[in-house]
Amino acid sequence: MKKLRYAALLSLFAFVTAVAAVVIYYELPMTMTGSTLDVKFHKWNDGTLWNTVSMSYNIYADAWVVDRNATYGIKNIGIASKTVFLWVESVTDSSKFANYTVRILGASGSEMCKWTTTDFANVGEGNAVSWTANPNTVYTIYVLYKGSSTAGSDSSTVNLKLKTQA
């Protein structure tokens, strides 16, 4: 009788262990995947937050244009400082630009980082620039660009992306 209770208890323990292993196997991937960026692009006119933005520009031959306060800023909505990586992901027509520079400015106007190109050969995450974003702080995106000599009255769209590291 004792052996039967011992065998029943051992069987019950094995069953519970197997069920727990199955639950952990199927639950953990569902609850541990994905993350939310604490630092996002902040649209000035409505306060919405974005992970990626597309900014369109009118481009004129050999003319410099300054956008001192682009349509978007960058905001750290978290409670801790974060290292932020910013890069140009793509551009619709790079031949229209002779120069394209993005500067990220802090509240005092100080430059946090700068990304610049003359040919858009260095786009993508591998060419990101970084800075430390303080909690609950909004940064200004300052864009300076020059149209190429072949640009007429053209337009092009530049896509910017962010990622963070604690």
C-alpha positions as CSV (number, residue, x, y, z in Angstrom):
1,M,0.0,0.0,0.0
2,K,2.8,2.3,0.9
3,K,4.5,1.6,-2.4
4,L,1.3,2.4,-4.3
5,R,0.9,5.8,-2.5
6,Y,4.6,6.5,-3.2
7,A,4.1,5.6,-6.9
8,A,0.9,7.7,-7.1
9,L,2.7,10.7,-5.6
10,L,5.7,10.3,-7.9
11,S,3.3,10.1,-10.9
12,L,1.5,13.2,-9.7
13,F,4.8,15.1,-9.2
14,A,5.9,14.0,-12.7
15,F,2.6,15.1,-14.2
16,V,2.7,18.5,-12.5
17,T,6.3,19.1,-13.5
18,A,5.4,18.2,-17.2
19,V,2.4,20.6,-17.2
20,A,4.6,23.4,-15.6
21,A,7.2,22.8,-18.3
22,V,4.6,23.1,-21.0
23,V,3.1,26.2,-19.5
24,I,6.5,27.9,-19.2
25,Y,7.5,26.8,-22.7
26,Y,4.4,28.3,-24.3
27,E,4.0,31.3,-21.9
28,L,7.5,32.8,-21.8
29,P,7.9,33.5,-25.5
30,M,4.6,35.3,-25.5
31,T,5.2,37.5,-22.5
32,M,8.9,38.2,-23.0
33,T,9.0,39.2,-26.7
34,G,8.9,42.8,-27.9
35,S,9.6,46.0,-26.2
36,T,8.5,49.6,-26.2
37,L,11.0,52.3,-26.9
38,D,11.2,54.9,-24.2
39,V,12.6,57.4,-26.7
40,K,10.4,58.3,-29.7
41,F,9.9,60.9,-32.3
42,H,7.5,63.5,-31.0
43,K,5.2,65.3,-33.5
44,W,5.0,68.9,-32.4
45,N,1.5,69.8,-33.6
46,D,-0.4,66.9,-31.9
47,G,2.0,65.2,-29.4
48,T,1.8,61.8,-31.0
49,L,4.8,59.5,-30.7
50,W,6.5,57.6,-33.5
51,N,9.3,55.0,-33.8
52,T,10.1,56.1,-37.4
53,V,9.4,59.3,-39.3
54,S,9.4,60.4,-42.9
55,M,10.3,64.1,-43.6
56,S,9.7,65.6,-47.0
57,Y,11.7,68.5,-48.3
58,N,11.5,70.9,-51.2
59,I,14.9,71.1,-52.8
60,Y,16.3,73.8,-55.0
61,A,19.6,73.7,-57.1
62,D,22.6,74.9,-55.1
63,A,20.4,76.4,-52.4
64,W,20.9,75.8,-48.6
65,V,17.7,75.3,-46.6
66,V,17.5,75.3,-42.8
67,D,14.7,73.7,-40.9
68,R,15.4,74.8,-37.4
69,N,12.5,73.0,-35.8
70,A,11.5,70.0,-37.9
71,T,7.9,68.7,-37.8
72,Y,9.2,66.2,-35.2
73,G,11.3,66.4,-32.0
74,I,12.6,63.4,-30.0
75,K,11.3,62.7,-26.6
76,N,12.4,60.4,-23.8
77,I,9.2,59.4,-22.1
78,G,10.9,57.0,-19.7
79,I,12.1,57.5,-16.1
80,A,15.8,56.8,-16.8
81,S,18.4,58.2,-19.1
82,K,18.9,56.2,-22.3
83,T,21.5,56.0,-25.0
84,V,19.7,56.9,-28.2
85,F,20.9,55.9,-31.7
86,L,19.6,57.9,-34.7
87,W,20.2,57.2,-38.3
88,V,18.8,57.8,-41.8
89,E,17.2,54.6,-43.0
90,S,16.5,55.7,-46.5
91,V,15.9,58.6,-48.9
92,T,13.6,58.6,-51.9
93,D,16.0,60.5,-54.2
94,S,19.5,61.1,-52.9
95,S,20.7,62.7,-56.2
96,K,18.8,65.8,-55.3
97,F,21.0,66.6,-52.2
98,A,24.5,67.9,-52.2
99,N,24.5,67.8,-48.4
100,Y,22.1,66.7,-45.7
101,T,22.8,67.2,-42.0
102,V,20.6,66.4,-39.0
103,R,21.5,67.9,-35.6
104,I,19.8,67.0,-32.4
105,L,19.7,69.9,-30.0
106,G,19.0,69.9,-26.2
107,A,16.7,72.3,-24.4
108,S,19.5,74.9,-24.1
109,G,20.3,74.6,-27.9
110,S,23.4,72.6,-27.3
111,E,24.2,70.0,-29.9
112,M,23.7,66.5,-28.6
113,C,24.8,64.7,-31.9
114,K,25.1,65.3,-35.6
115,W,24.6,63.0,-38.7
116,T,25.8,64.4,-42.0
117,T,26.3,63.1,-45.6
118,T,27.1,64.4,-49.0
119,D,26.0,61.3,-50.9
120,F,23.8,59.1,-48.7
121,A,26.2,56.2,-49.1
122,N,26.3,55.9,-45.3
123,V,22.7,55.3,-44.4
124,G,21.4,52.5,-42.2
125,E,21.7,51.5,-38.6
126,G,25.4,50.8,-38.9
127,N,26.0,54.5,-39.4
128,A,23.9,55.7,-36.4
129,V,25.0,58.6,-34.2
130,S,24.2,58.5,-30.5
131,W,23.7,60.7,-27.4
132,T,22.2,60.2,-23.9
133,A,18.6,61.3,-23.6
134,N,17.5,62.4,-20.2
135,P,14.2,61.3,-18.8
136,N,11.1,63.3,-19.7
137,T,13.0,65.5,-22.1
138,V,12.2,66.7,-25.6
139,Y,15.0,67.3,-28.1
140,T,14.8,69.4,-31.3
141,I,15.6,68.1,-34.7
142,Y,17.5,70.7,-36.7
143,V,18.0,69.9,-40.4
144,L,20.3,71.7,-42.8
145,Y,20.5,70.6,-46.5
146,K,21.7,71.8,-49.8
147,G,20.2,70.9,-53.2
148,S,22.5,69.4,-55.8
149,S,23.3,71.4,-59.0
150,T,21.0,69.1,-60.9
151,A,18.0,69.6,-58.6
152,G,15.3,71.7,-60.0
153,S,12.3,72.6,-57.9
154,D,12.2,69.0,-56.6
155,S,11.2,67.1,-53.5
156,S,12.6,64.1,-51.6
157,T,11.7,62.3,-48.5
158,V,14.2,61.2,-45.8
159,N,13.3,58.4,-43.3
160,L,14.8,58.6,-39.8
161,K,14.8,55.8,-37.2
162,L,15.7,55.5,-33.6
163,K,16.7,52.8,-31.1
164,T,17.7,52.9,-27.5
165,Q,20.0,51.2,-25.1
166,A,19.7,51.4,-21.3
